[in-house]
Amino acid sequence: MSIKVKNVNYTYSEGTAYEMHALKNINLEIPDGQFVGLIGHTGSGKSTLTQHLNGLTKATSGKIYFNGKDIYGENFSMKELRSKVGLVFQYPEHQLFEIDVLTDVCFGPKNLGCSKEEAEERAKKALRMVGMGEEYDKCSPFELSGGQKRRVAIAGVLAMDPEVLILDEPTAGLDPRGRDEILDQISYLQKERGITVILVSHSMEDVARYVDRLIVMNQGEVRFDGTPKEVFRHYKELEEIGLAAPQVTYLMQELKEKGASVDTEATTVEEAAETIEKWLRQR
């Protein structure tokens, strides 16, 4: 078991007039190698939860275990945790600060104690994994496009050889092509390396297409937890908390109501096309 969250609560400004309960009795287990989607409207607690998973924020109460060890225990190393649970923030410029791309990606491995040679080897390998060729090694990270900055930020975390990769809105602000390229690369890395991926996203279409498991947060609590198909069955309840299902879900429901024999649990365009084609052939 990679991560276990047990009865975790977190309160901002506890004991003051500004006290706010950001997380309420969270209980989760995330096994090794799972691709998890984490969704919820702004202020639902999803980003706060991810910051707990690599120790950036400490729970007000409750326990978090990584590979069976209590991360709040006396002998547990937060430095080691952050090397194994990598977090890529929504705005990659917050993680890019060196003179060139290669030096930037080397920062993490060097901070872990790697030699210059090993750090560069790790950095180059990580950059190639995210599709950044050697021609970018000496480029200033601040001259890159939004999508390229995100790739470099992801490479900076991958170079530390994490077991868990957390990505907070990695496609925010990108055009459809850039979004697909980033998510396809993440999906490839997850399958190729067998790492656990936690994807924070507002896009129902993206999570329906890529993730194995979907966790829905609302007002600091876990509202739904299951496969995308299981969660999107509750599309009406999702609407009540300010979310929605993929557009395909609504299309399938409308076709069903009009007499079409289609699979209402189709959540991607490909699945929808397949079930519509099957129905048309049967007619």
Order of alpha helices (4+ residues) and beta strands (2+ residues): beta-beta-beta-alpha-beta-beta-alpha-beta-alpha-alpha-alpha-beta-alpha-beta-alpha-beta-beta-alpha-alpha-alpha-alpha
